[in-house]
Amino acid sequence: MVLRESPFPNRLLSGLYSLGQYLLFPSYWAADCLLDLRETTAEQQQRRCCRCCPLRALVTGPLLLLLLILSMPSALLGLLVWLPMQAARRPFAYKHNMLSRHPEVWELPGTGKVFSFVSANVCLLPNGLAKFSNLGHMKQRAARIGQCLTQGEFLLPTKYGATMGEAGPGEISVPFPPDVDFVCLQEVFDQRAGAHLCQLLSPFYEHIVYDVGAYGLQGCSLKVLNSGLFLASHYPVLAAQYRCYPKCSGEDALSAKGLLSVQVQLGAAHGQRIVGYLNCTHLHAPAADAQIRCDQLTQGLFWAQLFQDTHTQRGDVIAFDVFCGDFNFDNCSSGGAGGSLEQTHEIFRQYQDPCRVGPRQDRPWAIGTSPLLLPCHLAPRPTLLMAPRAPRRTLEQEEGRRTYLAGPILQDGRPDPSAAGSPWEGRRIDYILYREHPTTISLTTEVEKFSFITQLAGCSDHVAVGLRLLLNAAPQWQQQV
């Protein structure tokens, strides 16, 4: 079945939805600009260097507030048009780009095949909300992120395993790996940023799933933002499904966080399809809400299996099954966002984490992906976002990790003082997990490389991660055929 590109079944509904958005936009823009008056650390430093007075908020604040009030009647009318359209909207848009270059079709029996994956939280919220993560300039960051994902800087990676005294597949890499097969992003919350990324990636990725999530009234909460999930694939997308997590609280209830599941076709084996499954998610953020994250993971596992049971045909060869995203908990903290509830979850028995040995123990080459990020007015020392160039060369050293990466936390989210004297790897909250499936053709899966990618320093408040899987048909099966 070929996926429809538009989220709506006809142009009339699509037009009414667009009309509602146009009527809502003036209020949305005014509210965003009001929040954008908050200064990032970099803006504060620039103002101090120029010895400028903070007159921007005093002058433009009242004007923006007046515009917000005047635009309320049109926003109310827009809401009356926009809300009913959500019932007819499929919770994602799909873009199929006809490219001249296609990925090589994998045929079995034959040689092995390498598939590469990248997962990154890119913090593309509206400008005003991004300021709470010490980021701004959403449009410029979206352009930079698109450039990084498609071009890279062709710098040599650092083999981190050797630095730590243990050889392994881990590396710290400045650029993104070239020609990544699957890109899974989180926090592409702003629709304009999502559309811009889609435009930038279209010349390189034939299949893109974006604007993922359900808006409007979902259960007992109003979803103002989508899920933030975004997926780009070199390989044909056969099926896609999004589901919204029912359990949420606080500010996370305003976004439609959930699970995006996608089935892709990779090749053929004796007339049967070779397929792969990707599951991308973004879990609940507040550190103290471990039970909500666990419930979301449990729900996500069930949905992923249900999606596969629904779309797998008899005789399909399942090459890979990947579960990735921003899980918002680590494997080093003793409580809170990394306590025993999450660290011992069922997902780690069903899927393999290349960076993990067991609960509260990662492999020596694994490092954190959550930068040390303090509020703008409480940043006494450099952060990853204030000094975007330095971390790319220094994360392989413990001193650099202590400077730029957040460490273990307590249940209430405060830093854990007992971790001060321990080796500092940082909080790894971004994951790429995988699992093998029994099929008619026995496949072996090997982790060829796991990358911690720092090229988005200054554009995001996370370190991106990458995984390369090498798949081969088992020798006994090759001999039989």
N, C-alpha and C positions, 0 to 999 in steps of 0.2 A: 504494500500500500504506500503510495506517495503522500508525504505530508503536505498539507495545505500551508502556504506561507502566511496568510493573514490569520490573526486570531479569531476573525469573524467569518461566518459562513456566507455573507453577502455584503455588498457595498453600502447598502442602506444602513445597516447596523454599524458598520465601520465609520460611516459619515456622522451618525448621531454621537458615537463615542468621541470622535474628534471634536465635534461641536462642544460637547461637555467639557473637554479638556481646554479648549480655547477660552471658554467662559470662566474656568477656574484659574487660568494662568496668571492674570494680574494679581490676585490675592496671594497665590503661591510665590510669585516673584517678589512681591513686597515683603512677605514674611521671611523669605530666604535672605533677602538683602539686609533685613533688620538683624538677623542672627549673624550675618557675615560681618557686621561691625565689630564683632569680637576679634581681637588681634591674635595671630599666631606668634610663637616665640621669635620667628624670623622677622615678622613685621614689627614687633616691638624693638628688636635690635636695630633694624633699619631706621626706625623713627628716632631712636636715641643717637645713632650715628649722624643723622641729618639735623638733630636738635629741633625736630618739628613738634608743635603742640598737637595733642590729640583732638583736633577740631572736627574731624570727619564725623564722628558720632553725634556731636552737638549740632552740626548743621544738617546732615542728611537724615538723622534719626527721626525728628518730627515730621519731615516731609514723607518719609516712607510709612510712618504710622498713619498719616492722613490718607495716603494712597490706599493703604490696607483697609481703612474704614470705608472709604468711598467705593471700593471694589466689592464690598460684601454683598450687595444685591445681585450683581452678576454672578458671583461665586455661588450664591444660594440657588439661582436658576441653573447654573452649570451642574451643581450637585444633584439636582432633581433629574437631570438628563443622564448624568454619568453613572449614578448608582444602579439604576435598573439595567444598564448595558452590561454590567458585570456578569449577570446570569447567562448572557449569550456569548461571553468571551471565553475562548479557550485560553488557559493560563500560560501561554507562551507564544512567541512569534518565531517563525522559522524562515531562514533565508538560504536559498539554493543558488549558488553562483556557478555559472558555466565556465570552468577554467580550461585552458588548453592543456595543462599538465595535470595528470591524474596519478594517484598513488599506484604503485605496482600491485597487481592483484596476486594474492598469495594462493598458491595451488599446492595441494598435498596429494600424493607423496611428492616431496621436493625438499629444498633447503630450508633452514630455519628462518625465522623472521623476527626482527626487533621492532617493538612498538614503544613509543615515548609519550610520556604524560607530564603535564605541568599543572600544578594547583597553586593559586595565588589569591589572597585577599587584597583587593586593590583600593578599598576605601573610597569608592566613587559615589559618595553621598552628595546631595545638594551642598553648595558651598558653606551655608550657615551651619549645617549639621557636621560637616567635615572639620570645622574649626574646633569642635570638642575633642577631636583626635589630633589637634595641633597641625592640621592640614588645611590648605586653601587652594584656590586656583584650579578648580575642578576641570575646566576645559583644557587647560594646558597640561595637566597631569594625565588626562585621558589620551591626549595626543602622544605624550611621551611613553605611556604604557603601551599603546599600540605600536609605536616604533620599536620599543624593546622586544616585544613579542614576535615581531616579524623580521627585524634586521639584526639585532644584537650588536655587540662591539668587537666580536672576534678576538677576545682576550683569552689567554690560557687559564684553565681552572687550576685551583689548588687541590692536590690530593690530600685530604684532611686525615685519612686513616694513617698515612705515613707519619704525619706530624704528631699524632697521639701515640705512636709506637705500636699500632696495630693496623695491618693491611686490611682493607675492606673496600666496599663499593662506594663509600661516601666521599663527596668532594664539596668544597666551597667554590662556587663558580660566579664570576662577575656577570657574564652575559647569559641570556637564556640559551639553552641548547639549540643548535640549528635544526630547522625543519621538524619541529615538534608535531607529532601526529594528533594529539588531543590536548586542548587548552581548557581547563576548568577554572572559572573565576568566581569569587564571592564578593559581595558588597558592590556590585554594579547597580546601585539603588536608583541613581538618577537616570531617567529615561533618555535624556539628551546625551548623557555620557555613553549609555548602552548603544544608542543609534550611531554615535560617532565611532565607537570601537568596532561595531559591526561594519561600518564603511571602511575603516582602516584594515581590518582583517580579511575583508572580502576578496581582495586580489590573491590571497594566499590560502584561504580555507574555503572549500567548496560548500561546506554545510555549517550553519551557525544557528544555534538556538538561543534566543535572547528575550528580554523583557519577560522574564519568568516569574510567575506568581499571581496570586489572586488579590484583587483590590476590593475595596468596599467592605461591607459587613460580612465577616466570616465568623460564624459562631456568635460569641458575645463581644467581639472586638471589631473596631474599624481599622482596616488595613490601609494606611496612607502610602506606604512604600511597598514595592514588590519584594520578592525573595532575595534579590541581588545576585542570583545565580546566572551564569553565562557559560555557554559551551561552544567551542569551535572544533571542527573535525575535518581531517582530510578524507575520511572514509564516509560512504553513504550512510545517512541516518535512516534506519528502517522504521523505528518507532520511538516515541518520546512520551513521557508522562511526568507530571508534576503533582505533588500532594503537599498540602499545608499542614504543619504540625499543629495539633489542637491545643497543646499545652504551652503556655507562654505567660509572661507577666512583665510588669513595668514597661520601660520604653521599648523592649523587644516586641511587645504586643502590637506595636504600630506597624511592624514590618511582617510580611508574609513568609517568614522563614519556613523552609520545608525541604523536600527531597526531589531532585530532578534525576530521573532514570532514563537512559538512552540505550537503544540497541543499534549497533553499527555492523555493516557487512564488510568482512575483511577479505574474503576469497571463496574458494570452493574446493571440495575434496570428494572425488568420485560422484559428482552431481549434487552433493549436499552442501549446504551453506556453512561457511566458517564465519562465526559472529563473535562479537565482543559486547560486554555490558559495562557501562559507566554509570556510577551513582555519585552525584555531587550534592553536597549539603553544607549548611551553615547552622551550627547549633546555638542554643541560648547563651547569652553572654554573661550576665551577672555571676560573679564568682561563687556566691553563697547558694545558688540554685542548682546544686549538683543533681538532685532528684529529677528536676525538669529535663536536664541534659540526658540523663540515663533513660528517661521515658521516651525522649525524642529519638535516641539511638535505637532503642528497642522497636519503636514504631517504624523507623527507617529500614531496619533489617527486614521486618515483615513486608513492608511495601516493595523493597528491592526483590525479595524472593517471589512475591505475588506478580510483579511485573515480568520477571523471567519465566515463571510458569505460564503466564498468559501468552507470551510472544515467542517462546522457543518452539520450533517445529520438530517433529520427529526426524531424527537423523542429524540435527544441527550439531556441528562441532563448536563448542564454546572455548574460544582461545584464551580469553581473559575475562575477569570479573573484578572491576576496580571500584573501590569506595573511597572517596576523597573529600577534602574540604577543610574548613575552619571548624574544629571541634570545640574550641574554647576551653579545653582543659589540657593539662600536661601530664607527663609521666615522672615528674620529679618532686612535686609538692606533696606535703603530708595531709593537707586539708584543702577545703574550698574547691577551686577549679583545678582539680587534679588529685582529689582524694580517692579513697579505696573504691568508692562507688563507680567512678568512671574508669579507673585504672584496671579494674577487674571485670569490666563489662563483657557480655557474651560476644560482642563484635570481635574481640581479640582472640576468641577461640574459633570463630568462623572465618576470619580474614587474617592474613599475615601482615605484620607491620615490619618492614625491613630494618627500621631503626631501633626496634625494641627487643630486649632480652626477656623481660617479664615485668610485672608491676613494680614501679619505681626504679627500674633499671633499664637504661638505654645502652646501645652499643657505644663504645668509646669515640667513634667518629661522628656521632649524631650531635647536633647543636640546636639551640633554641631558635624559634621563628618569631617570637614576640619581643619586639624592641622595648627597651626601657623608655617609657613614654610618660612624662609627667604633665600635669596641666600647665598651660602657658605661663601662669604667674608663679609656678613652683618648680621651674626648671633651672636649678643652680649649676648644672654641668651639661656638657654636650649630650644630645640624644641622637638617635639614628636619623631623625628628620632634620636636625639642625646642622649636621655635618654629613651630608649624603655621600661624600666621596671616601671618607676615611674607613668606614666599616668594611668596604669591599676588600681591603688588603689586610685587615687586622683581626677578623673573627677567628682565624686559625690559632690565635694566641689567647690564653686565658685572660690576660689583662684587657684585651680588646673586647672579649665577651662580657667581662664584668662592667665595662664602660657602656656598651651599647645594647646588651640583651637583658631582659627582665629575668630575675631569678625566682626560686620557689616562693609560694605565697601561703598564707594561713587561710582558714575557712572564711574569714571576713574580707579577704582580698588584700590585706596588708602584707608587706614583705616578711618572710620567715627569717627572724634573726639567727636561728640555729644553723642556717645554711651559709652563714658568712665565711666560715673557715673551710667549707667543703669545696671540691673542684667545681668550677662554674661552667656549666654547659648552656644554661638558659632554658626558658620554658618553651618547649616544642608543642605548639597547639595546632599546627597545620599538618595534616596527614595525607598520605597516599597508601592505602591498603589494597591488597589483592588476594584472590583465592583461585585455586584450580578446580575444575569440574571434571568428573568422570565422563568420558565420551567414547564413542565407537573407535576413535583414533586417540591413542595414548599420547598426550603432549607433556613435555617436561618444561617447567618454567624456571628461569634463572634471573636473579636480579643482577643486571649488568652494571648499573650505576644508579646511585641516589644522590641528587644534587641539592644543595642549599644555595639559592640564587639571590645575589645581593643587588642586582642591577636596578631594582625598583626603589633603592634607598633614596629618600627625598620625595618619592611619589606615593608611597604607601607606608602604613605602620606595621607591616608584616614582611618577613623574609619568605620569598616564594620557594617552593620545593618541586623537584622533578624526579621522575622515575623512568628507567629504561628496562624493559622486560625482554629477554631473549627466549623465544619459544621454538622448540624442536619436537619433531615426532620421535617417539621412543624408538631406539634401535631395533627392538624385536618387531615393531609394526612395520618399519621400513623394509625389513627382510621379508616379512610375509607378503608384502605387495610387490 
